[in-house]
């Protein structure tokens, strides 16, 4: 279902709790009426969204659009002021343990235990999930191979490159075989080779029945990678559906700019053009 043309967010008093439609139990992730205010700023304003099971779902928007806040509320990292979030029909806030067992989360900017080696970090993530040591050991080796980290298994994570850090964090999010992966800016500061390897791993995960939700502000990457997309700006969903539905015959980037606005023509920079011509 395509949603389009949501109004721009305006400053308003704290909203009253609205009557919410029930979540979709068939969806991998079902959000209903999420709101979040920080002081005088409304970061998320009445976001409702259904992520189909088995989809590769992109959440795109400019910096400060509310993507990270929305995904944090959807995964139990941040309590919403209003609204609900469900994972395959399990409410994230009324039954958090059951919901989080189904989730693998890669938050943006969250510090890792980087004084552990790569192998130790993945192992620690598995043990924290309550898995037995034999299974953790086997899956750790599998993940190190899949992420091309075998040679660096005994290197401290603090000494990893940005791409290696993303890969070991992704491995830690996957070790318990979650049904849904929620990844906030997983490709930021990642080199092209590591990014390609991560995409291959995620596509294989979706092909095997998993669901991936990624946030990004790189439209070309989302257009090539995702089956579905939601455009978020000003704390609201401006459009959501399959990638083809949302872009409507345009490139996703052009459609995104049409929805969000803000394209500048470079007026007032004549001095820059004249400087280039004279050099």
C-alpha positions as CSV (number, residue, x, y, z in Angstrom):
1,X,0.0,0.0,0.0
2,X,1.4,3.4,-1.1
3,X,1.1,6.3,1.3
4,X,1.9,9.7,-0.1
5,X,1.7,13.4,0.6
6,X,1.9,13.6,4.4
7,X,2.0,17.2,5.5
8,X,5.2,18.8,6.9
9,X,5.7,18.5,10.6
10,X,4.6,21.6,12.5
11,X,5.4,22.5,16.1
12,X,2.4,21.4,18.3
13,X,1.6,20.7,21.9
14,X,2.0,17.2,23.2
15,X,-0.5,15.0,21.4
16,X,-3.3,13.1,23.0
17,X,-3.0,9.3,22.8
18,X,-4.8,8.4,19.5
19,X,-7.0,5.4,18.9
20,X,-4.7,3.0,17.0
21,X,-5.4,0.4,14.4
22,X,-4.3,-3.1,15.5
23,X,-0.8,-4.2,14.4
24,X,-0.5,-6.6,11.5
25,X,0.5,-10.0,13.0
26,X,1.7,-11.2,9.6
27,X,4.2,-8.4,9.3
28,X,7.8,-8.9,10.4
29,X,7.6,-5.4,12.0
30,X,4.4,-3.6,12.6
31,X,4.5,0.0,13.9
32,X,1.3,1.9,15.0
33,X,1.2,5.6,15.9
34,X,4.7,6.0,17.2
35,X,5.4,9.5,18.8
36,X,8.6,10.7,20.4
37,X,9.4,14.2,21.8
38,X,12.7,15.4,23.1
39,X,12.1,18.6,25.0
40,X,10.4,21.0,22.5
41,X,11.3,18.9,19.5
42,X,9.0,16.3,18.1
43,X,11.3,13.7,16.6
44,X,8.7,11.2,15.5
45,X,5.1,12.1,14.8
46,X,2.5,9.4,14.4
47,X,4.5,6.9,12.3
48,X,2.7,3.7,11.3
49,X,4.4,1.2,9.1
50,X,4.2,-2.5,8.2
51,X,7.4,-4.3,7.0
52,X,6.3,-7.5,5.1
53,X,7.9,-10.7,6.2
54,X,10.7,-11.8,3.9
55,X,11.3,-8.3,2.6
56,X,14.5,-6.2,2.3
57,X,13.1,-2.9,3.6
58,X,14.8,0.4,3.4
59,X,14.0,3.4,5.6
60,X,15.3,6.5,3.9
61,X,15.4,10.2,4.9
62,X,17.6,13.2,5.4
63,X,19.8,13.6,8.5
64,X,17.5,14.4,11.4
65,X,14.4,12.8,9.7
66,X,13.6,10.5,12.7
67,X,14.9,7.3,11.2
68,X,17.1,6.3,14.2
69,X,14.5,7.3,16.7
70,X,11.8,5.3,14.9
71,X,14.0,2.1,14.7
72,X,15.1,2.5,18.3
73,X,11.4,2.5,19.4
74,X,10.6,-0.4,17.0
75,X,13.3,-2.6,18.6
76,X,12.9,-1.8,22.3
77,X,15.9,0.5,22.6
78,X,13.8,3.6,23.3
79,X,10.4,3.8,24.8
80,X,7.8,5.8,22.7
81,X,5.6,8.5,24.2
82,X,2.7,6.9,22.4
83,X,2.2,4.0,20.0
84,X,3.1,0.3,19.7
85,X,5.6,-1.9,17.9
86,X,5.3,-5.6,17.1
87,X,7.7,-8.2,15.8
88,X,5.8,-11.1,14.1
89,X,2.8,-10.3,16.3
90,X,4.7,-10.0,19.6
91,X,4.5,-6.6,21.2
92,X,7.9,-5.1,21.8
93,X,7.0,-3.3,25.0
94,X,4.5,-5.7,26.7
95,X,6.6,-8.8,26.0
96,X,10.1,-7.5,25.3
97,X,12.0,-10.7,25.9
98,X,10.0,-12.7,23.4
99,X,10.1,-9.8,20.8
100,X,13.9,-9.3,21.2
101,X,14.6,-13.0,20.7
102,X,13.4,-12.5,17.2
103,X,15.5,-9.4,16.5
104,X,19.1,-8.8,15.5
105,X,20.0,-5.2,15.9
106,X,22.9,-3.1,14.6
107,X,22.4,0.4,16.1
108,X,24.2,3.4,14.6
109,X,27.1,4.7,16.8
110,X,26.7,2.4,19.7
111,X,30.0,1.4,21.3
112,X,31.1,-2.2,21.1
113,X,33.1,-4.0,23.7
114,X,36.1,-3.2,21.6
115,X,38.7,-4.5,24.1
116,X,37.6,-8.0,23.1
117,X,38.9,-9.7,20.0
118,X,36.6,-10.3,17.1
119,X,36.0,-13.9,18.0
120,X,35.5,-13.0,21.7
121,X,32.9,-10.4,20.8
122,X,30.8,-12.7,18.7
123,X,31.1,-15.4,21.3
124,X,30.1,-13.0,24.1
125,X,27.0,-11.9,22.0
126,X,25.9,-15.6,21.7
127,X,26.4,-16.3,25.4
128,X,24.4,-13.2,26.4
129,X,21.6,-14.7,24.3
130,X,21.6,-17.8,26.5
131,X,23.0,-20.1,23.8
132,X,25.1,-23.1,24.8
133,X,28.8,-22.9,24.3
134,X,29.1,-25.6,21.7
135,X,26.6,-23.9,19.4
136,X,28.2,-20.5,20.0
137,X,31.6,-21.8,19.1
138,X,30.3,-23.4,15.9
139,X,28.4,-20.3,14.8
140,X,31.3,-18.0,15.7
141,X,33.5,-19.9,13.3
142,X,30.8,-19.8,10.6
143,X,30.3,-16.1,11.0
144,X,34.0,-15.3,11.0
145,X,34.4,-17.1,7.7
146,X,31.3,-15.4,6.2
147,X,32.5,-12.0,7.2
148,X,36.0,-12.6,6.0
149,X,37.4,-12.0,9.5
150,X,39.2,-15.3,10.1
151,X,42.6,-13.7,9.8
152,X,41.6,-11.0,12.3
153,X,39.8,-13.3,14.7
154,X,42.3,-12.6,17.5
155,X,42.7,-8.9,16.8
156,X,41.1,-6.5,19.3
157,X,38.0,-4.8,17.8
158,X,39.4,-1.4,18.8
159,X,42.1,-2.0,16.1
160,X,39.5,-3.0,13.4
161,X,38.8,-0.7,10.4
162,X,35.3,0.8,10.0
163,X,34.3,-2.0,7.6
164,X,35.6,-4.7,9.9
165,X,33.8,-3.2,12.8
166,X,30.5,-3.2,10.9
167,X,31.0,-6.8,9.9
168,X,31.8,-8.0,13.4
169,X,28.9,-6.1,14.8
170,X,26.6,-7.6,12.2
171,X,28.0,-11.1,13.1
172,X,27.1,-10.4,16.7
173,X,23.6,-9.4,15.7
174,X,23.1,-12.6,13.7
175,X,24.6,-15.3,15.9
176,X,21.2,-16.3,17.5
177,X,19.6,-16.7,14.0
178,X,17.0,-13.9,14.4
179,X,13.9,-13.7,12.2
180,X,14.4,-9.9,11.7
181,X,17.6,-7.8,11.3
182,X,17.3,-4.1,11.9
183,X,20.4,-2.3,10.8
184,X,20.9,1.5,11.3
185,X,23.2,2.9,8.6
186,X,25.1,-0.4,8.2
187,X,27.1,0.9,5.2
188,X,28.3,4.2,6.6
189,X,32.1,4.6,6.5
190,X,32.4,1.1,5.0
191,X,34.7,0.5,2.0
192,X,33.2,-0.8,-1.2
193,X,34.6,-4.4,-0.9
194,X,33.2,-4.8,2.7
195,X,29.9,-3.2,1.6
196,X,29.5,-5.7,-1.2
197,X,30.3,-8.6,1.1
198,X,27.7,-7.3,3.6
199,X,25.1,-6.9,0.9
200,X,25.7,-10.5,-0.3
201,X,25.3,-11.8,3.2
202,X,22.0,-9.9,3.8
203,X,20.5,-11.0,0.4
204,X,21.3,-14.6,1.3
205,X,19.6,-14.1,4.7
206,X,16.5,-12.7,3.0
207,X,16.5,-15.5,0.4
208,X,16.4,-18.0,3.3
209,X,13.3,-16.3,4.8
210,X,14.7,-13.6,7.0
211,X,13.6,-9.9,7.0
212,X,16.1,-7.0,6.8
213,X,15.3,-3.4,7.7
214,X,18.0,-0.9,6.9
215,X,18.1,2.8,7.3
216,X,20.1,4.9,4.9
217,X,20.3,8.3,3.2
218,X,22.0,6.8,0.1
219,X,19.1,6.5,-2.4
220,X,21.0,4.6,-5.1
221,X,22.1,1.9,-2.6
222,X,18.5,1.4,-1.4
223,X,17.1,1.4,-4.9
224,X,19.5,-1.4,-5.9
225,X,19.3,-3.4,-2.7
226,X,15.8,-3.2,-1.3
227,X,12.4,-4.6,-2.3
228,X,10.4,-2.0,-0.2
229,X,11.1,1.5,1.0
230,X,9.6,4.1,3.3
231,X,10.6,7.8,2.9
232,X,10.7,9.6,6.3
233,X,11.2,13.3,6.8
234,X,10.2,15.6,9.7
235,X,9.3,12.6,11.8
236,X,6.6,11.4,9.4
237,X,6.2,8.8,6.7
238,X,5.8,10.6,3.4
239,X,5.6,7.5,1.2
240,X,5.8,3.7,1.7
241,X,5.5,0.7,-0.5
242,X,7.5,-1.3,-2.9
243,X,10.5,0.5,-4.4
244,X,8.7,0.7,-7.8
245,X,5.5,2.1,-6.2
246,X,7.4,4.8,-4.3
247,X,9.6,6.0,-7.1
248,X,6.8,6.0,-9.6
249,X,8.9,5.8,-12.7
250,X,11.5,8.2,-11.5
251,X,14.8,7.4,-9.8
252,X,14.4,6.9,-6.1
253,X,16.7,9.9,-5.5
254,X,14.5,12.2,-7.7
255,X,11.3,11.0,-6.1
256,X,12.9,11.5,-2.6
257,X,13.9,15.1,-3.5
258,X,10.3,15.8,-4.8
259,X,8.8,14.5,-1.5
260,X,11.3,16.0,0.9
261,X,12.1,19.2,-1.0
262,X,15.1,21.4,-0.3
263,X,17.0,21.2,-3.6
264,X,19.0,24.4,-4.1
265,X,20.0,25.9,-7.4
266,X,23.3,27.3,-6.2
267,X,22.2,30.9,-6.5
268,X,24.7,33.4,-5.1
269,X,27.7,31.3,-6.1
270,X,28.6,33.2,-9.3
271,X,31.9,34.1,-7.8
272,X,32.8,30.4,-7.6
273,X,32.0,29.8,-11.3
274,X,34.0,32.9,-12.3
275,X,36.9,31.7,-10.2
276,X,36.9,28.3,-11.9
277,X,36.8,29.9,-15.3
278,X,39.8,32.2,-14.7
279,X,42.1,29.4,-13.3
